[in-house]
Amino acid sequence: MTSSCRILSVVNQKGGVGKTTTAVNLATAMAAVGKHVLVVDADPQGNASTGFGFARSERGAGCYELMFDGMSVEELARPTLVPNLSIITSSADLAGAEIQLVTTERRESRMKDALDRSAKDYDVIFIDCPPSLNLITLNALVASHGVMIPLQPEFYALEGVSSLLQTIEAVRERFNPTLDIQGVVLTMYDRRNSLSDAVSKDVRAYFGDKVYETVIPRNVRVSEAPSYGKPVLLYDLRCSGSRAYMQLASEVLRREMGLLGGGLSAEAAEA
């Protein structure tokens, strides 16, 4: 893997917070401005694969084969409808990977080993993790440079993320000392709801400048897009959700600029 490639895990152990939606659309936004992007669908539910139009019956070899069968990224990565963006799908056998990992040698490093021996052609890799802190998620954290945490501004949002922060710290201490929180993104934000505003202030007070300025609004076009097998940027480029993900991509690249070797133009950030 080239030294300039950055690996970011998108993680929240709570489901329904926009984790996969963020992985799919942020990856699309980065590819739209010329970055070579790979999405690794490490969630047995396979929602990221569905979001790029890959039906379960059409996926074939994927993340399981990457971790257990010695297949390379180049063998497994499949092009998507988005130029510059490929995906390693969630394969059917991934559902059993958690049990298999328990007795596997170097069980916490299978994904890191696989990405280290290949993945030569990408600027950034997003790993869409399962909605739980299991051994697959542990593999993703060990393989990653940074963690992105989508948070829905609702009651108990901060309470629910405490175990994730403990896991990140444990991974940093035992396996991956350079692991960092790249950022926290507020998703499904409803400006009409006073709770969204109150929780947003609490999150910003707790995480400080780790929280992105961009918030992802609750938007029906974002919700509709996966059923058409498309990221929202392809489904409706001009909707508020698409604009938000382009702005988020601009923020992410500004944070990564020294390592990714460039950023978004003002025109691209406002597209």
C-alpha positions as CSV (number, residue, x, y, z in Angstrom):
1,M,0.0,0.0,0.0
2,T,1.3,3.4,-0.9
3,S,2.3,5.7,2.1
4,S,-0.1,8.4,0.9
5,C,-3.1,6.2,1.1
6,R,-5.3,7.0,4.2
7,I,-7.6,4.4,5.7
8,L,-10.7,5.7,7.6
9,S,-13.1,3.5,9.4
10,V,-16.7,4.7,9.7
11,V,-17.9,3.4,13.0
12,N,-20.8,3.6,15.4
13,Q,-22.0,0.6,17.3
14,K,-25.5,1.9,17.3
15,G,-27.5,1.2,14.1
16,G,-29.6,3.7,12.2
17,V,-27.4,6.7,12.7
18,G,-26.4,7.2,9.1
19,K,-23.1,5.2,9.3
20,T,-23.4,3.5,5.9
21,T,-25.0,6.5,4.3
22,T,-22.0,8.6,5.4
23,A,-19.5,6.1,4.1
24,V,-21.2,5.7,0.7
25,N,-21.8,9.4,0.1
26,L,-18.6,10.8,1.5
27,A,-16.6,8.3,-0.6
28,T,-18.7,9.4,-3.6
29,A,-18.0,13.1,-2.9
30,M,-14.2,12.4,-2.7
31,A,-14.2,10.5,-5.9
32,A,-16.2,13.3,-7.6
33,V,-13.2,15.6,-7.0
34,G,-10.6,13.2,-8.4
35,K,-9.5,11.1,-5.5
36,H,-9.1,7.4,-6.1
37,V,-11.4,5.8,-3.5
38,L,-12.1,2.3,-2.2
39,V,-15.0,1.3,0.0
40,V,-14.6,-1.9,2.0
41,D,-18.0,-3.2,3.0
42,A,-17.1,-4.9,6.3
43,D,-20.7,-5.1,7.5
44,P,-22.4,-8.5,7.0
45,Q,-25.7,-6.7,6.4
46,G,-24.1,-5.4,3.2
47,N,-25.9,-2.0,3.0
48,A,-22.9,-0.2,1.4
49,S,-22.9,-2.8,-1.3
50,T,-26.6,-2.3,-1.8
51,G,-26.1,1.4,-1.8
52,F,-23.9,1.1,-4.9
53,G,-26.3,-1.1,-6.7
54,F,-24.8,-4.6,-6.0
55,A,-27.6,-7.0,-5.2
56,R,-26.7,-9.8,-2.7
57,S,-27.0,-12.5,-5.4
58,E,-24.4,-10.6,-7.6
59,R,-21.6,-9.9,-5.1
60,G,-19.5,-13.0,-5.3
61,A,-16.1,-12.8,-3.5
62,G,-15.7,-9.8,-1.2
63,C,-14.5,-8.8,2.3
64,Y,-14.5,-12.3,3.7
65,E,-12.1,-13.5,1.0
66,L,-9.9,-10.5,1.6
67,M,-9.5,-11.4,5.3
68,F,-9.4,-15.2,5.1
69,D,-8.5,-16.4,1.6
70,G,-5.5,-14.4,0.8
71,M,-7.2,-12.6,-2.2
72,S,-5.9,-9.1,-3.0
73,V,-7.7,-5.8,-3.2
74,E,-6.9,-5.8,-6.9
75,E,-8.7,-9.1,-7.3
76,L,-11.7,-8.2,-5.3
77,A,-12.3,-4.5,-5.9
78,R,-15.2,-3.9,-8.3
79,P,-15.9,-0.6,-10.1
80,T,-19.1,1.3,-9.2
81,L,-21.2,3.8,-11.2
82,V,-19.0,6.5,-9.7
83,P,-15.8,7.2,-11.6
84,N,-12.6,6.7,-9.5
85,L,-14.6,4.7,-6.9
86,S,-14.4,0.9,-6.3
87,I,-15.9,-1.3,-3.7
88,I,-15.1,-4.6,-2.0
89,T,-18.5,-6.0,-1.3
90,S,-19.9,-7.7,1.8
91,S,-19.9,-11.4,0.8
92,A,-22.3,-14.0,2.1
93,D,-19.6,-15.7,4.2
94,L,-18.8,-12.5,6.2
95,A,-21.7,-13.3,8.6
96,G,-19.7,-16.2,9.9
97,A,-16.4,-14.3,10.1
98,E,-16.9,-13.2,13.7
99,I,-16.9,-16.8,15.0
100,Q,-14.0,-17.9,12.7
101,L,-11.9,-15.0,13.9
102,V,-12.0,-16.2,17.5
103,T,-9.5,-19.0,16.7
104,T,-7.6,-17.4,13.8
105,E,-3.9,-16.5,14.1
106,R,-3.4,-12.7,14.3
107,R,-7.2,-12.4,14.5
108,E,-7.1,-8.6,15.1
109,S,-4.9,-7.9,12.1
110,R,-6.4,-9.9,9.2
111,M,-7.7,-6.8,7.5
112,K,-4.5,-4.7,8.1
113,D,-2.4,-7.5,6.6
114,A,-4.6,-7.8,3.6
115,L,-4.6,-4.0,2.9
116,D,-0.8,-3.8,3.5
117,R,-0.1,-6.4,0.9
118,S,-2.2,-4.8,-1.8
119,A,-4.4,-1.6,-2.1
120,K,-1.7,0.2,-4.1
121,D,-3.8,2.5,-6.2
122,Y,-6.0,4.5,-3.8
123,D,-5.8,7.9,-2.1
124,V,-8.3,6.9,0.6
125,I,-10.1,3.8,1.8
126,F,-13.3,3.9,3.7
127,I,-14.2,0.8,5.8
128,D,-17.9,0.6,6.6
129,C,-18.0,-1.3,9.9
130,P,-20.7,-3.4,11.4
131,P,-23.1,-1.7,13.9
132,S,-21.3,-3.4,16.8
133,L,-17.9,-3.5,18.5
134,N,-17.0,-7.0,17.4
135,L,-13.9,-8.6,16.0
136,I,-14.6,-7.3,12.5
137,T,-14.8,-3.8,13.8
138,L,-11.6,-4.4,15.7
139,N,-9.9,-5.5,12.5
140,A,-11.0,-2.3,10.8
141,L,-9.7,-0.1,13.7
142,V,-6.3,-1.9,13.7
143,A,-6.1,-1.3,9.9
144,S,-7.1,2.3,10.0
145,H,-5.3,5.7,10.4
146,G,-8.4,7.4,11.6
147,V,-12.0,6.9,12.7
148,M,-15.1,8.8,11.6
149,I,-18.0,8.7,14.0
150,P,-21.5,9.5,12.7
151,L,-23.8,10.7,15.5
152,Q,-27.5,11.3,15.3
153,P,-28.4,14.3,17.6
154,E,-30.8,12.4,19.9
155,F,-31.1,11.7,23.5
156,Y,-28.4,9.3,24.8
157,A,-26.2,10.1,21.7
158,L,-23.1,10.8,23.8
159,E,-23.8,8.0,26.3
160,G,-24.0,5.5,23.5
161,V,-20.6,6.4,22.1
162,S,-18.6,6.1,25.3
163,S,-17.9,2.3,24.8
164,L,-16.7,3.1,21.3
165,L,-14.2,5.7,22.7
166,Q,-13.0,3.1,25.2
167,T,-12.5,0.6,22.3
168,I,-10.5,3.2,20.3
169,E,-8.3,3.9,23.2
170,A,-7.7,0.1,23.8
171,V,-6.8,-0.4,20.2
172,R,-4.4,2.6,20.3
173,E,-2.7,1.2,23.4
174,R,-2.4,-2.5,22.2
175,F,-2.4,-2.6,18.4
176,N,-2.4,0.7,16.6
177,P,-0.7,3.7,18.4
178,T,-1.4,6.1,15.5
179,L,-5.1,5.6,15.5
180,D,-7.0,8.9,15.9
181,I,-10.5,10.2,15.7
182,Q,-10.6,11.9,12.3
183,G,-13.9,13.5,13.1
184,V,-17.4,13.3,14.4
185,V,-20.3,14.1,12.0
186,L,-23.8,15.0,13.1
187,T,-26.3,13.2,10.9
188,M,-30.1,13.3,10.4
189,Y,-30.1,16.8,11.8
190,D,-33.5,18.4,12.0
191,R,-33.3,22.1,12.4
192,R,-37.0,22.3,13.4
193,N,-36.3,20.1,16.4
194,S,-34.9,21.8,19.5
195,L,-33.5,18.5,20.7
196,S,-31.2,18.4,17.6
197,D,-29.8,21.8,18.5
198,A,-29.4,21.0,22.2
199,V,-27.6,17.6,21.6
200,S,-25.4,19.2,18.9
201,K,-24.2,21.8,21.4
202,D,-23.4,19.0,23.9
203,V,-21.5,17.0,21.3
204,R,-19.5,20.0,20.3
205,A,-18.7,20.8,23.9
206,Y,-17.6,17.2,24.5
207,F,-15.5,16.6,21.3
208,G,-14.5,20.1,20.6
209,D,-13.0,20.7,17.2
210,K,-13.2,17.0,16.3
211,V,-16.8,17.7,15.3
212,Y,-17.2,18.8,11.7
213,E,-18.8,22.1,11.1
214,T,-20.9,20.5,8.4
215,V,-24.1,18.7,9.6
216,I,-26.0,16.2,7.4
217,P,-29.7,17.2,7.4
218,R,-32.6,14.8,7.6
219,N,-33.5,14.6,3.9
220,V,-35.9,12.4,2.1
221,R,-33.7,12.2,-1.1
222,V,-30.9,10.8,1.0
223,S,-33.3,8.1,2.4
224,E,-34.6,7.2,-1.1
225,A,-31.3,6.9,-2.9
226,P,-30.2,3.4,-1.6
227,S,-33.4,1.8,-2.9
228,Y,-32.3,2.9,-6.4
229,G,-28.8,1.5,-5.8
230,K,-27.2,4.9,-6.0
231,P,-25.4,7.4,-3.7
232,V,-27.5,10.5,-3.2
233,L,-25.0,12.5,-5.2
234,L,-26.0,10.5,-8.3
235,Y,-29.6,10.3,-7.4
236,D,-30.2,14.0,-6.8
237,L,-27.0,16.2,-6.9
238,R,-28.9,19.4,-6.0
239,C,-30.7,18.2,-2.8
240,S,-29.6,19.5,0.6
241,G,-28.1,16.0,1.5
242,S,-25.8,16.0,-1.5
243,R,-24.6,19.5,-0.9
244,A,-23.9,18.6,2.7
245,Y,-21.8,15.6,1.8
246,M,-19.8,17.7,-0.7
247,Q,-19.2,20.2,2.1
248,L,-18.2,17.4,4.5
249,A,-15.8,16.0,1.9
250,S,-14.2,19.4,1.8
251,E,-13.7,19.5,5.5
252,V,-12.3,15.9,5.6
253,L,-9.8,16.8,2.9
254,R,-8.7,19.9,4.7
255,R,-7.9,17.8,7.8
256,E,-6.1,15.3,5.6
257,M,-4.5,17.7,3.2
258,G,-0.9,17.1,4.3
259,L,-1.3,13.4,3.8
260,L,-3.6,13.2,0.8
261,G,-1.7,15.8,-1.2
262,G,-4.5,18.2,-2.1
263,G,-7.9,19.5,-1.4
264,L,-11.1,20.6,-3.0
265,S,-11.4,23.7,-5.1
266,A,-13.9,26.3,-3.9
267,E,-16.1,25.4,-6.9
268,A,-16.0,21.7,-6.1
269,A,-16.8,22.3,-2.4
270,E,-19.9,24.3,-3.4
271,A,-21.1,21.9,-6.1
